Amino acid sequence: MYAGFIPALVFIVLLALVFDYINGFHDTANAIATVVSTGVLSARNAILMAAVLNFGGALLGTQVATTIAKGIADSQYVVPAVIVAALMAAIVWNLITWWLGIPSSSSHALVGGLAGAVVAQAGRRALHTTKLEEVATFLVVSPVVGFFIAMLLIIGILWIVRRMAGHRVNFAFRKLQLVSAGAMAFTHGTNDAQKAMGVIALALITYGKLTTHGTVVNVPVWVKLACAIAMGFGTMSGGWKIIRTMGTKIVKLRPIHGFAAETAAAIVLFTTAHLGIPVSTTHVISGAIMGVGASMNVSAVRWGVAGNILVAWILTIPVSALLAAGFLKLVTPFF
């Protein structure tokens, strides 16, 4: 039906890569905020490390991309205007929260945008409600799991090193935090770059340029590479406002705490990426940082800042859905 409109398809692919790039600098803090705030790496070196590992992680697997391409709604109702509206909504919300320095979820923004645009186009019947409920459940549960894993992990680590000299502990975990920050950056690429891959795959399916086999989507190699490159360059651009919020405003961290938070978040993200469930890397690492802080002392967490983040979490999906519904009216005449 849309096979002849190649310029429109190219526009959607480019728009998805713009979203991927913005996702990269918006979520740079996910991977490097703790390693920068603890002084283990300079911001420049941390960003370069995250960019390389984001690129590598983006090439690993397509389970999340398949969920985005096939799991949110019936593809027959996902017309080009729906995809464009969803991407525009996610981009706008990401830029607003980045400007305000509030860690928010690119995953929430994209899922909310797709859901809002699809409902505005074809009604609720077009949504895969069972899969959406699963995604929504994990979007809520994953930061809570990150919170408790990080809390248990830091308690266990502190018990293990309880008889070691403080300077030896600090030295050891300055080295170990390089590993945990790398794991966090890699899993961030695995999770987040696949969302843009899924959107591009969805557009290719819509335009008859990609066939699927049941629920399996074979994402082309060029799509993987393009999304990995966009994510890598976005990461190198940095997101300094959010880095400051994540690294210093929630709780003051030392290398041992940063290691626990990053390791907990990486465990959650690797698991959900393997299961093909898109979750928020921002929410997971935020929850892990709060879990580490709460284990030290509940008052160590700046709950006012945490409350602002929670408000952004709550607002992201409905606001993105409403933005997408509005953008759909604007872009439909052009697609």
Secondary structure as a PSIPRED ss2 file (coil, helix, strand):
# PSIPRED VFORMAT (PSIPRED V4.0)

   1 M C   1.000  0.000  0.000
   2 Y C   1.000  0.000  0.000
   3 A C   1.000  0.000  0.000
   4 G C   1.000  0.000  0.000
   5 F C   1.000  0.000  0.000
   6 I H   0.000  1.000  0.000
   7 P H   0.000  1.000  0.000
   8 A H   0.000  1.000  0.000
   9 L H   0.000  1.000  0.000
  10 V H   0.000  1.000  0.000
  11 F H   0.000  1.000  0.000
  12 I H   0.000  1.000  0.000
  13 V H   0.000  1.000  0.000
  14 L H   0.000  1.000  0.000
  15 L H   0.000  1.000  0.000
  16 A H   0.000  1.000  0.000
  17 L H   0.000  1.000  0.000
  18 V H   0.000  1.000  0.000
  19 F H   0.000  1.000  0.000
  20 D H   0.000  1.000  0.000
  21 Y H   0.000  1.000  0.000
  22 I H   0.000  1.000  0.000
  23 N H   0.000  1.000  0.000
  24 G H   0.000  1.000  0.000
  25 F H   0.000  1.000  0.000
  26 H H   0.000  1.000  0.000
  27 D C   1.000  0.000  0.000
  28 T H   0.000  1.000  0.000
  29 A H   0.000  1.000  0.000
  30 N H   0.000  1.000  0.000
  31 A H   0.000  1.000  0.000
  32 I H   0.000  1.000  0.000
  33 A H   0.000  1.000  0.000
  34 T H   0.000  1.000  0.000
  35 V H   0.000  1.000  0.000
  36 V H   0.000  1.000  0.000
  37 S H   0.000  1.000  0.000
  38 T C   1.000  0.000  0.000
  39 G C   1.000  0.000  0.000
  40 V C   1.000  0.000  0.000
  41 L C   1.000  0.000  0.000
  42 S C   1.000  0.000  0.000
  43 A H   0.000  1.000  0.000
  44 R H   0.000  1.000  0.000
  45 N H   0.000  1.000  0.000
  46 A H   0.000  1.000  0.000
  47 I H   0.000  1.000  0.000
  48 L H   0.000  1.000  0.000
  49 M H   0.000  1.000  0.000
  50 A H   0.000  1.000  0.000
  51 A H   0.000  1.000  0.000
  52 V H   0.000  1.000  0.000
  53 L H   0.000  1.000  0.000
  54 N H   0.000  1.000  0.000
  55 F H   0.000  1.000  0.000
  56 G H   0.000  1.000  0.000
  57 G H   0.000  1.000  0.000
  58 A H   0.000  1.000  0.000
  59 L C   1.000  0.000  0.000
  60 L C   1.000  0.000  0.000
  61 G C   1.000  0.000  0.000
  62 T C   1.000  0.000  0.000
  63 Q H   0.000  1.000  0.000
  64 V H   0.000  1.000  0.000
  65 A H   0.000  1.000  0.000
  66 T H   0.000  1.000  0.000
  67 T H   0.000  1.000  0.000
  68 I H   0.000  1.000  0.000
  69 A H   0.000  1.000  0.000
  70 K H   0.000  1.000  0.000
  71 G H   0.000  1.000  0.000
  72 I C   1.000  0.000  0.000
  73 A E   0.000  0.000  1.000
  74 D C   1.000  0.000  0.000
  75 S H   0.000  1.000  0.000
  76 Q H   0.000  1.000  0.000
  77 Y H   0.000  1.000  0.000
  78 V C   1.000  0.000  0.000
  79 V C   1.000  0.000  0.000
  80 P H   0.000  1.000  0.000
  81 A H   0.000  1.000  0.000
  82 V H   0.000  1.000  0.000
  83 I H   0.000  1.000  0.000
  84 V H   0.000  1.000  0.000
  85 A H   0.000  1.000  0.000
  86 A H   0.000  1.000  0.000
  87 L H   0.000  1.000  0.000
  88 M H   0.000  1.000  0.000
  89 A H   0.000  1.000  0.000
  90 A H   0.000  1.000  0.000
  91 I H   0.000  1.000  0.000
  92 V H   0.000  1.000  0.000
  93 W H   0.000  1.000  0.000
  94 N H   0.000  1.000  0.000
  95 L H   0.000  1.000  0.000
  96 I H   0.000  1.000  0.000
  97 T H   0.000  1.000  0.000
  98 W H   0.000  1.000  0.000
  99 W H   0.000  1.000  0.000
 100 L H   0.000  1.000  0.000
 101 G C   1.000  0.000  0.000
 102 I C   1.000  0.000  0.000
 103 P C   1.000  0.000  0.000
 104 S C   1.000  0.000  0.000
 105 S C   1.000  0.000  0.000
 106 S H   0.000  1.000  0.000
 107 S H   0.000  1.000  0.000
 108 H H   0.000  1.000  0.000
 109 A H   0.000  1.000  0.000
 110 L H   0.000  1.000  0.000
 111 V H   0.000  1.000  0.000
 112 G H   0.000  1.000  0.000
 113 G H   0.000  1.000  0.000
 114 L H   0.000  1.000  0.000
 115 A H   0.000  1.000  0.000
 116 G H   0.000  1.000  0.000
 117 A H   0.000  1.000  0.000
 118 V H   0.000  1.000  0.000
 119 V H   0.000  1.000  0.000
 120 A H   0.000  1.000  0.000
 121 Q H   0.000  1.000  0.000
 122 A H   0.000  1.000  0.000
 123 G C   1.000  0.000  0.000
 124 R H   0.000  1.000  0.000
 125 R H   0.000  1.000  0.000
 126 A H   0.000  1.000  0.000
 127 L E   0.000  0.000  1.000
 128 H C   1.000  0.000  0.000
 129 T H   0.000  1.000  0.000
 130 T H   0.000  1.000  0.000
 131 K H   0.000  1.000  0.000
 132 L H   0.000  1.000  0.000
 133 E H   0.000  1.000  0.000
 134 E H   0.000  1.000  0.000
 135 V H   0.000  1.000  0.000
 136 A H   0.000  1.000  0.000
 137 T H   0.000  1.000  0.000
 138 F H   0.000  1.000  0.000
 139 L H   0.000  1.000  0.000
 140 V H   0.000  1.000  0.000
 141 V H   0.000  1.000  0.000
 142 S H   0.000  1.000  0.000
 143 P H   0.000  1.000  0.000
 144 V H   0.000  1.000  0.000
 145 V H   0.000  1.000  0.000
 146 G H   0.000  1.000  0.000
 147 F H   0.000  1.000  0.000
 148 F H   0.000  1.000  0.000
 149 I H   0.000  1.000  0.000
 150 A H   0.000  1.000  0.000
 151 M H   0.000  1.000  0.000
 152 L H   0.000  1.000  0.000
 153 L H   0.000  1.000  0.000
 154 I H   0.000  1.000  0.000
 155 I H   0.000  1.000  0.000
 156 G H   0.000  1.000  0.000
 157 I H   0.000  1.000  0.000
 158 L H   0.000  1.000  0.000
 159 W H   0.000  1.000  0.000
 160 I H   0.000  1.000  0.000
 161 V C   1.000  0.000  0.000
 162 R C   1.000  0.000  0.000
 163 R C   1.000  0.000  0.000
 164 M C   1.000  0.000  0.000
 165 A C   1.000  0.000  0.000
 166 G H   0.000  1.000  0.000
 167 H H   0.000  1.000  0.000
 168 R H   0.000  1.000  0.000
 169 V H   0.000  1.000  0.000
 170 N H   0.000  1.000  0.000
 171 F H   0.000  1.000  0.000
 172 A H   0.000  1.000  0.000
 173 F H   0.000  1.000  0.000
 174 R H   0.000  1.000  0.000
 175 K H   0.000  1.000  0.000
 176 L H   0.000  1.000  0.000
 177 Q H   0.000  1.000  0.000
 178 L H   0.000  1.000  0.000
 179 V H   0.000  1.000  0.000
 180 S H   0.000  1.000  0.000
 181 A H   0.000  1.000  0.000
 182 G H   0.000  1.000  0.000
 183 A H   0.000  1.000  0.000
 184 M H   0.000  1.000  0.000
 185 A H   0.000  1.000  0.000
 186 F H   0.000  1.000  0.000
 187 T H   0.000  1.000  0.000
 188 H H   0.000  1.000  0.000
 189 G H   0.000  1.000  0.000
 190 T H   0.000  1.000  0.000
 191 N H   0.000  1.000  0.000
 192 D H   0.000  1.000  0.000
 193 A H   0.000  1.000  0.000
 194 Q H   0.000  1.000  0.000
 195 K H   0.000  1.000  0.000
 196 A H   0.000  1.000  0.000
 197 M H   0.000  1.000  0.000
 198 G H   0.000  1.000  0.000
 199 V H   0.000  1.000  0.000
 200 I H   0.000  1.000  0.000
 201 A H   0.000  1.000  0.000
 202 L H   0.000  1.000  0.000
 203 A H   0.000  1.000  0.000
 204 L H   0.000  1.000  0.000
 205 I H   0.000  1.000  0.000
 206 T H   0.000  1.000  0.000
 207 Y C   1.000  0.000  0.000
 208 G C   1.000  0.000  0.000
 209 K C   1.000  0.000  0.000
 210 L C   1.000  0.000  0.000
 211 T C   1.000  0.000  0.000
 212 T C   1.000  0.000  0.000
 213 H E   0.000  0.000  1.000
 214 G C   1.000  0.000  0.000
 215 T C   1.000  0.000  0.000
 216 V E   0.000  0.000  1.000
 217 V C   1.000  0.000  0.000
 218 N C   1.000  0.000  0.000
 219 V C   1.000  0.000  0.000
 220 P C   1.000  0.000  0.000
 221 V H   0.000  1.000  0.000
 222 W H   0.000  1.000  0.000
 223 V H   0.000  1.000  0.000
 224 K H   0.000  1.000  0.000
 225 L H   0.000  1.000  0.000
 226 A H   0.000  1.000  0.000
 227 C H   0.000  1.000  0.000
 228 A H   0.000  1.000  0.000
 229 I H   0.000  1.000  0.000
 230 A H   0.000  1.000  0.000
 231 M H   0.000  1.000  0.000
 232 G H   0.000  1.000  0.000
 233 F H   0.000  1.000  0.000
 234 G H   0.000  1.000  0.000
 235 T H   0.000  1.000  0.000
 236 M H   0.000  1.000  0.000
 237 S H   0.000  1.000  0.000
 238 G C   1.000  0.000  0.000
 239 G C   1.000  0.000  0.000
 240 W H   0.000  1.000  0.000
 241 K H   0.000  1.000  0.000
 242 I H   0.000  1.000  0.000
 243 I H   0.000  1.000  0.000
 244 R H   0.000  1.000  0.000
 245 T H   0.000  1.000  0.000
 246 M H   0.000  1.000  0.000
 247 G H   0.000  1.000  0.000
 248 T H   0.000  1.000  0.000
 249 K H   0.000  1.000  0.000
 250 I C   1.000  0.000  0.000
 251 V C   1.000  0.000  0.000
 252 K C   1.000  0.000  0.000
 253 L C   1.000  0.000  0.000
 254 R C   1.000  0.000  0.000
 255 P H   0.000  1.000  0.000
 256 I H   0.000  1.000  0.000
 257 H H   0.000  1.000  0.000
 258 G H   0.000  1.000  0.000
 259 F H   0.000  1.000  0.000
 260 A H   0.000  1.000  0.000
 261 A H   0.000  1.000  0.000
 262 E H   0.000  1.000  0.000
 263 T H   0.000  1.000  0.000
 264 A H   0.000  1.000  0.000
 265 A H   0.000  1.000  0.000
 266 A H   0.000  1.000  0.000
 267 I H   0.000  1.000  0.000
 268 V H   0.000  1.000  0.000
 269 L H   0.000  1.000  0.000
 270 F H   0.000  1.000  0.000
 271 T H   0.000  1.000  0.000
 272 T H   0.000  1.000  0.000
 273 A H   0.000  1.000  0.000
 274 H H   0.000  1.000  0.000
 275 L H   0.000  1.000  0.000
 276 G C   1.000  0.000  0.000
 277 I C   1.000  0.000  0.000
 278 P C   1.000  0.000  0.000
 279 V C   1.000  0.000  0.000
 280 S C   1.000  0.000  0.000
 281 T H   0.000  1.000  0.000
 282 T H   0.000  1.000  0.000
 283 H H   0.000  1.000  0.000
 284 V H   0.000  1.000  0.000
 285 I H   0.000  1.000  0.000
 286 S H   0.000  1.000  0.000
 287 G H   0.000  1.000  0.000
 288 A H   0.000  1.000  0.000
 289 I H   0.000  1.000  0.000
 290 M H   0.000  1.000  0.000
 291 G H   0.000  1.000  0.000
 292 V H   0.000  1.000  0.000
 293 G H   0.000  1.000  0.000
 294 A H   0.000  1.000  0.000
 295 S H   0.000  1.000  0.000
 296 M H   0.000  1.000  0.000
 297 N C   1.000  0.000  0.000
 298 V H   0.000  1.000  0.000
 299 S H   0.000  1.000  0.000
 300 A H   0.000  1.000  0.000
 301 V C   1.000  0.000  0.000
 302 R C   1.000  0.000  0.000
 303 W H   0.000  1.000  0.000
 304 G H   0.000  1.000  0.000
 305 V H   0.000  1.000  0.000
 306 A H   0.000  1.000  0.000
 307 G H   0.000  1.000  0.000
 308 N H   0.000  1.000  0.000
 309 I H   0.000  1.000  0.000
 310 L H   0.000  1.000  0.000
 311 V H   0.000  1.000  0.000
 312 A H   0.000  1.000  0.000
 313 W H   0.000  1.000  0.000
 314 I H   0.000  1.000  0.000
 315 L H   0.000  1.000  0.000
 316 T H   0.000  1.000  0.000
 317 I H   0.000  1.000  0.000
 318 P H   0.000  1.000  0.000
 319 V H   0.000  1.000  0.000
 320 S H   0.000  1.000  0.000
 321 A H   0.000  1.000  0.000
 322 L H   0.000  1.000  0.000
 323 L H   0.000  1.000  0.000
 324 A H   0.000  1.000  0.000
 325 A H   0.000  1.000  0.000
 326 G H   0.000  1.000  0.000
 327 F H   0.000  1.000  0.000
 328 L H   0.000  1.000  0.000
 329 K H   0.000  1.000  0.000
 330 L H   0.000  1.000  0.000
 331 V H   0.000  1.000  0.000
 332 T H   0.000  1.000  0.000
 333 P H   0.000  1.000  0.000
 334 F H   0.000  1.000  0.000
 335 F C   1.000  0.000  0.000
